[in-house]
Amino acid sequence: MLTMQTEEMKRQIVREAYRLLKSGGRYGIHEMCLMSDNLDANTKRETERA
């Protein structure tokens, strides 16, 4: 998940994906969003530490 990475690591990840893609290939990114009103405090804390 890119949002959990430093800016430099994000650049490295995307650069490596670009390097590996064949011409015309696609790279998909999936990000996770937590809705705080749906989570108990323990679940939220554990997810943030992961």
N, C-alpha and C positions, 0 to 999 in steps of 0.2 A: 504494500500500500504506500503510494507515494507521499501521502500526507504525513506519514510517520517518519519520513526520512529528512535528512538535512538537505539544504539546497544543492550542495555539491553532489550528494548521493543521488538525488533526483536526476541531475544532469547525467551522471554516470549510467544510471539505469536506462534512461531514454536513449542515450548514445549507444549503449550495447544492444538494445532492442533494434535500433535503426541499422546497426552493423549486421545483425543476424537476419533481417528481413530480406526476402527476395524482392526483385523489382515488382512493384505493384502490390506488394504485401501490405497487410494492415496490422496495426498494433492496438489492442484494446486495453483500456485502463478501467478498473473497477474500484471505486472508493466507497467506504462505509460511512454512514451517517447515523449517529445515535440521537434519538429523541429523548432528551433528559426527563421529560414528564412521564415517560413509559418505563423508566428504569429505577430500580431501588439503588440506594447509595453504594452498596457493596458491589453490585454488578457494574455500575459505572466506574468505580475505583479500579476494579480488576481489569476492565477493558482499557482504561487509560494507561495502565501500567504495562500492558501487553505490547 
